[in-house]
Every structure is written in C-alpha cells, then in structure tokens.
Amino acid sequence: MRRLVRVIFLAVVFFIPDPASAAEEVSVPEILELGAELAGEEITVEGELVGDYGFRGDGSMWTQLNGDAYVDQPLREGGSPVGANIGIALRTPVELTGALDPPGGYRNRGPVVRVTGIWKYHDSTRPGESYLEVQSLTITEPGRQLGEEVNWTTFTFGALLLAAAGVVALLIRPED
Amino acid sequence: MLIRPVAEDFRVIGFYMGRIFLVVAAASLLPLAWAGIAREWNPFGSFLLMTGVFALLGVIGVRLAARESELDWSHGMVVVALTWLIVPIIGAIPLLLSGHFGRPLDAFFDAMSGVTTTGLSLLSDVDHLASSLNFWRHFLQFLGGQGIILAALTIFAGTGGITLYFGEARDERILPSVTSTARFIWAVSVVHLIFGVTALGLVGWLVLGFDFDRSIFHGLMIFFAGFDTGGFSPQSTSIGYYHSAIFEGVTGLLMVAGAMSFGLHYAMWRGPRRSVFANLETRTILSTFGFTMVLTLVGLAATGLFVNAAGLTRQGLFQILSAHTGTGFSTVPSAELAKWGGLAFGGVAIAMALGGMGSSTAGGVKSLRIGLTIKAVVNQIRQVLLPEHALVGTAYHQSGRKHLTPALVQSVMIISLLYVALYLLGAGIGLAYGIPLQESLFESVSASANVGLSVGVTDPSMPILLELTYMVQMWAGRLEFVAVFSLLGFAYAWVRGK
C-alpha cells in the first residue's frame, strides 16, 4: 500500500507541470503590444532588471524588467544604439527576491531573470497601472559590472581648450 | 532697400553671445563636477571638452568682438535665435560622445529637445545612461525652461537686457528692471526646487522604498523636467516607472507651477491672490483644461481599456495635465497612447496645441492668446448682432484692467496662425513619409508646442528630413517665431543687402 502511494505521489510530482511551464511564454515587446489581450493571464517572460529595487511597506518589491536589444548586447559592450528601452514593471513578493545582484544601470548589466506571473493590465486595485504580479522568479544570468574605457583624447582636447580660453582672456584686453 | 550688416553689427552680436557662452560655460561646471564626484570618467572628459568650447567661444566673443555697446532690437533678436541654436549644438557634445546615439544629428536633436523643454528623445538605452549625463539632459531642460538668456541677464543686464529678455518669448516684465525680474524668476524656481526635490525625494525614499541617494537623484531629475515642463525622465518608462499615485500628484503640482506665468507666481506671492482668478489667462486655461479633460475621459471610457472609473480618471488626468502644461511625462507607453484614438487622442492633441500660460516654461499657442482670440471673436459677433451705433466693451482683466486693441488682436492672431502653420508643416512632412495623419499631426504638435509626448514616430530610424523638421519646430515654437524670423531676415540681408 505504501509502495502504491509512493508511486502515485511520484507520478503526480512528475507529470503535473510546474506553474512556470503552464504559463504562456511571451516577450516584453509582445506584452506591450498585446497589453489588453493578455490581461489576467499567467505569462512567463525573460529580461534584465534595471533601475531600482523599491521595497515597499506592503511586502512587495517593484522594479523594471527590460526585454530589448541591450539585454543581449549592452551598448558598452559593443551593442548598437537601436532605440529606446522596452520594459514592463514587476511587482514581486519580497521573499522571492532573495539575493539579487544590483539592477542594471551605467556601471552594471542587471541580472537577467525569468519570471512567471499574472499580467495586470490597468489593474483596478491599483487604479489604471499595468504590471506583472510575479509568482516565481529564476535568475538565468547574474548581473555583472560593465567596464569603462576612458577616452583620453576628449580629456586632452578639453583641457587644451580651457587653457586656450585662459590665454585669450589674459593676453587680449578689450578696447576702451 | 535691405542694408547689408557691417562688421560692427557682427561685433555687437559676438560680444553678447560671448557673454552668454561664458555663463553657460560656468553652468556646465555642474555636470562636470557631478561626473567627477560619481567617478564617471568618460562623461567627465566630454563635459571638460564641452566646457572648453563654451569658455573659448565666450572669451573670444567678449575679448575680440567689441566693447559693450548699444544692443538694438534686431541685434538682440539675432543673439537670442543664435544662442538657442548654438548652445544645443555644443551641449550635444557629451551626449554624442556617450555612444547612446547612432548619428550626430540625433544627439543634437536631444540637446535641442532638452533646451527647448520639449522632451522628445532619440537617446538609446537611457536605462544604462551615466548619472552625470542624465543630470546634463535634465539640467538642459532647467536652463532652457528658465531661459538661457535669463540666466545670463541675472548676472549681467547691460544696455541690451530688455531686448534679450523679450526675445526669449517673454511678454511681461514683472518688476521695474530686467535684472530684478530675472532674479525674481530664479527665486521662484529655487523655492520650488527645494520643496519639489524634498517632496519627491521623500516619496521615493519612504513610499517607493528606493535607496536614499537614488531617491534624491530621481527627485532632482523629475523636478528639473517637471517644473520646467520638459518631460525627460531618468528611466525609459517615464513617470510610469514609479507606479505611485502620490509621486504622480507631486509631479502634477510641479507641472502646474511650471505652466503658470511668472507674473501669476508674483501675484500669488505678493497678492492680491483674488486677482489671480480674475485674469483672463487663468480663466481660459481652466476652461480649456476642463474641456480637454472631458473629451479625453469620455474618449477613454469609449475605448474600454479601463475597467473602472478610478483607473480611467487617474491615467486620463495625468496625461491631459502633462499635455496641457507642455511637459510630456506619461504613465502609459507610447504604443498604448497611439491606440487611444478618437476623442481621447483628440483631447490630448488639442491640450498640447493650446499649451500653458505666457511667460512660463510651457509651450504651445498659450492661454492668453486663446482667451484674447475668443474675446475678439465674441466681440465681433456682438458688434454684428447689436444696433449699428452700439459700443461693445473691449476691456479684459489680466494683471489689471486692459483693452483689446486692434493691434493686439492682430499680433495675437498672427502668432496663433503661425503655430497652426507650424503644426501642419510637420504633419504634412510626416504624411509625405507615409506616417498616418493622426500620428503625424500628434507628433508634429508635440514638437512644435514643446510637449514631448510621443506615439512612436520619434525614433532613431526616422527620416532625417522629418528629424530636422521637428528640430526647427522645437526651436521656432520655443522662441515664438519673432527671434527666428529676425535671424532669417538678418541672414537674408547679409546675402542680398547693399
């Protein structure tokens, strides 16, 4: 009997899909394009966390998930400037956030995560806001620092121009 | 007969432009210091280069051009128009060197959009932009909203102060002297800066749960762009990034303060406050705001995008406030704004076209002109309906009792018609490139009225001619045409004059 129960349990665990795999997989641009059509649906989306982590009093953490060309190829690592960022807001229970690397910004590429949740489109409980109510979060790529190669030519030219301005100011007196 | 400008004309113009460049060079030390403190060395180098260019041009102008002499009306207008053209060109240097733009013209576009407090942007990946460059973009809006010339006039006025002051699209002098007026405007702005940044920073820190330093950063950026009705934001999702009704409320108050004329600020500071609501301009803007608000809300309700009245009202109110004040912040993505369609779309577009108050940081036709035009039309109708010898009153209240003279009506009508022509120009060029009428018109009005709301037409892949058109619209719209026409006339006289 115990053996039978164990078999049934394993079969249930094995065959019942986890919440993430049941959700429809979409991209951030698709969410913005389809907006209303996805309202209330469970979806899975992947992208980079950017901006800030806002830990609010209600036990949620708000941040932005970008799904644009710069996730794969940041500008400072040879990416091309192809346009504005494409992002959506995430509202995540604090207990799911764990130890996330700092969000993406000038100094770093934020962690790339795969999140599953309910797409709230112009939510009635938060008047008119659209966001993803996150139910599960997996880090697919940790955040990393972005290097900064200093362009000494601009330094030199800038200093030379300032010096030239000083010389002109000192040497040439306005006519009386 | 056209008289060709002589060397002395260029010397006078060069001298005053030199002074203004020196003031801008001093102002550009702020982003330079920011980059140094934040240890953002690449931006630091580009700010050093920009400061060097401003300083050298400034010194050359002041030292080599001429000694201070009388600045007549045409010289003053040329100085203003050229300043508003050259400052964004040089101000674009750090943006261009940031690597966030595909072509130099795009960086110039953003600098022009910043200075003219428009807010349309071609910047790629703002979410990874250096904080010092973000500061520069927003500070450009502050500098432009206050008025580059006004900044210079606070330090020096000279004999040409009044010409320069009026050239920068300001039509009222609040205090007896230009310098004291300029200082009053700065005082109003500094008080708003202190309260605005504190309020936004506290909301960011205590309500949104941001780190303290990031809260202050967001507060400062949104203050610059909100009070000066600019519309840039440090994150790609604009005010929608904050997901907070309180944050939107504080931002809304700043936008309203920015769209108020500084004369009205003076009346509210020094009283009598009751007269504020007697002003034709105040009554007009309240009426047009109410009208466009109703249009937008009814239109939004018809779209069925919102499931309850609270959401519809919150989103509609913010977008219409942003459009009418000429700010350009949004809480919905461009793609969604484009889908609004019908009355809601029309409401936002009309609000953008009408704009804020005169002598404020807002753009558009301006409320006083709308009010005077309506009054002139009503008077005309009454004149027709009343007996032949009946006298129709021409008085109106605007900081005191004034009379609607034919000359005033003519001037108001001409500027209003020029705005309409400017709106149609951009729309026509957009149409020629195959962009639908609704979107072409919306984006064109947004550029000309220095608003910055976008339905996605403004994009790095946009045609160069359309990009140039929007830049001219931003420039001419901000200066309200007179200085731009003066510069064109000056250039024409230089080529064809005798």
Interface residues (C-beta under 8 A of the other chain):
Chain A: L32 E33 G35 A36 V50 G51 D52 Y53 G54 F55 R56 G57 M61 W62 Q64 N66 D68 Y70 P74 L75 R76 G79 S80 P81 V82 G83 A84 N85 I86 G87 A89 R91 G104 G105 Y106 R109 H122 D123 S124 R126 P127 G128 E129 S130 Y131 L146 E148 E149 V150 N151 W152 T154 F155 F157 G158 A159 L160 L161 L162 A164 A165 V168 A169 I172 R173 P174 E175 D176
Chain B: A25 E40 W41 N42 F44 G45 S46 F47 L48 L49 M50 T51 G52 V53 A55 L56 G58 V59 I60 V62 R63 L64 A66 R67 L97 G99 H100 F101 G102 S121 L123 S124 D125 V126 D127 H128 L129 A130 S131 V207 L208 G209 F210 D211 R214 H218 Q235 S236 T237 G240 Y241 H243 A245 L305 F306 V307 N308 A310 G311 L312 T313 R314 Q315 T331 V332 P333 A335 E336 D459 P460 S461
